[in-house]
Amino acid sequence: MKNRFIAAAVSAALMAGAPASATVLNFDELPTIFEESYPLAPGYLGFNWDNVRALNGINQGEGYGAGVVSSPNVIFNIFGLTAAVSSANPFTLNSAYFTSAFGDQIVTVAGYNGGTQVFSDSFQAFRAGPTLRAFPTLSITSFTFFGHGNQIVLDNVTVNQTGAVPEPASWAMMLAGFGAIGATLRRRGRMAAARAA
């Protein structure tokens, strides 16, 4: 009986997978193009990026250069409009560094799970340097950010991503493995009963 509980615990652990670890999105592996910004490709780092561009911040003045936390790249919302970062898999937005591109301003960040808003946070962003902001540890599928005036520069966005949903072949392999564990436990149980008799 004890072995069955152990097998059930192992099965549950396999189904749940390993806990997601924090990942820092620093955008520094992107090409560094002098004085040119460019859109992030869909699926980059496991996310879709709507109204977001990357820029080599160290070659820029104003808040673009001041907003660099890890050199050289930063991201920002185009024309100061609302930008959205989304994923097919739930994730947690832990924190990010925010800098105002030009004058000091209020920035608003909102998190969504599907179409439901689960948090909203407004705070001051400064042109002189980045502000680190932490967010509620809630499961979301997207977040938006915008400034009340102009562009907002982000760097070192920390997230916890969950694994992708397994493919049907992976599910089949897991189920076959669970069946094998069950068969082994049944065989051990019969052998123990035969020895006891």
N, C-alpha and C positions, 0 to 999 in steps of 0.2 A: 504494500500500500504506500509506503514511504517513497519507493521508486517512482510510483505514478505521480505523486505530488511534485517530485523533482523534475520529472519529464514535463509536467504541465507548466512548471515555472520556467524551464528552459524554452518551451514552445512560446510562452507568452513573451519572454525576453526577445526571442527571434522575431516575433511578429511586430513588437514595438520598435525594434531597432535601437541602435545606440543613440543616446541623447545628442541633439544638435549642439555643436560647439560654436562659440562666437567667431565671426569672420569680420575682418576690417576691410571694407571696400575703399581702397585709397586711390584707385584709378591711375596709379603710377606706371603700370605696365603698358598703358596706351602709348601710341606714338606721340612724341612731343613736337608739335608743329609750331614754329615761331609765329606768334601774333595771329594764329588762325584757330578758330573754334570749329568743332565738328560734332555731329550727332552721334550718340552711342548706338551701336547696333542692337537690334532686338535680340534678346537672349544673353546679352553680355553679362557675365557673372551670375547667370540664372534669373535675370530680371528683364522686364521690358521698361523702356525709358521714353516717356512721352513729354515732349517739350523740354528736353534736357540736352545740354551740349557739354563737351569736355574742352578744356583749355589748358595750355601750359601757363600756369599762374605765375611762375617766377619771372617770365618775360613781360609781365603786365604791371601796370600801375594800379592805383586805387585799391579797392577791396579784393580784386582778383589776386594780386600778389600778396596782400596782407592775409588772405584767407588760406594760404598754403600751410598745411600742417605737416604733410609728408611730401617731399619734393618729387616731381615738379607739377603734377596735374591736379586740377580741381574740376568740379562740375558746377553748372549754374542753370537757372531757368531762363529760357529765351524770352527776350523783350519784357522780362518781369512778370510774365503770365504764369498761371498755375501750372506747375509741373507735377507729373505723376510717375511713381515707380511701382511696378506691379509684378506679381509672380503667380504662376499656376499653383504653386505649393505654398502653404501658409508659412509665415516667418514672423520673427519678432524684431522690431526696430528698437535696438537698445539705446543708441545715442548717435550723434553726429555733431560736427563742428560747422557753425553757421557764421558767415560774414556778409555784411551788406556791401554790395559792389560800389556804391557811391556814397550817399549820406546814411547816417544812422536811421534805422527804421524798425518797425515791428514786423516779425515774420510769423506766419501761421503754418503749423504742421498738423495734418489730420490723418488718422489711421482708419482703414476700412477693412472689414471682413466681408468679402462679397460686396454687396451694395449697402451694407449697414455700417455707419460710422461708429467706431468704438472709442475713439478719443480725439480730442482737439486741444492744441496747446499754442498759445500766442506769447511771444517774448521779444525782448529787445535784441537786435543784431547790430553790431557796430562796424563801421568802415575801417577802423584802425587795427582790428585783429579778430580772430575767431572766438566765438562763444560755444563752449561745449554744452550740449543740451541732452539730458537723458529722458527717456519716454517710458510709459507704463509697459510692463512686460506682458502684453496681450498679443494673442495670435491674430495676425492680419494677413491680407492678401495684397494690399496696396497702401501707399501713403502719398499724400500730396504736400507740396510746400509752395509758398509764394510770399513775396514781400508786399508791404503796404506802401508802394512807391516805386521800387525798381528791382533790379536783379539781386538774387540771393546766391551766394557762393557756398558750396558744400565741399567738405573734405573729410576723410576718415569716418565714413558711415559704418557703424558696427551693427551687425544683424546676426540672428540665429536662424539659419535655414534648416528646414526639415528635409528629409530625403524625398526623392521623387516617388510617385506611386509605382510599385513594382509592375513589370510587364506580365502578361498572362503566363508566359513560359516560366518566369520566376516564381509566380504563385504556384504553378504546377509542381515545380521542384520542391518548394517548401512543403506543400501538402504531402508529396511522396516521402519526404524526410520525416514528417510527423507520423505518417503511417508506419514507416520502418521503426521509429522509436516505440510506437504502440505495440507492434508485433514482437519486438524484442522484450518488452516488459511482460507481455502475455506469456511468452515462452519461458521467461525466468520464473514467473509465478507458477506455471505448470510444473516446472522442474523442481521448484521448492516444495510444492505439494506432494509430488511423487516421492521425494526423499523423506518427507515427514511420515508418509504412509507405510 
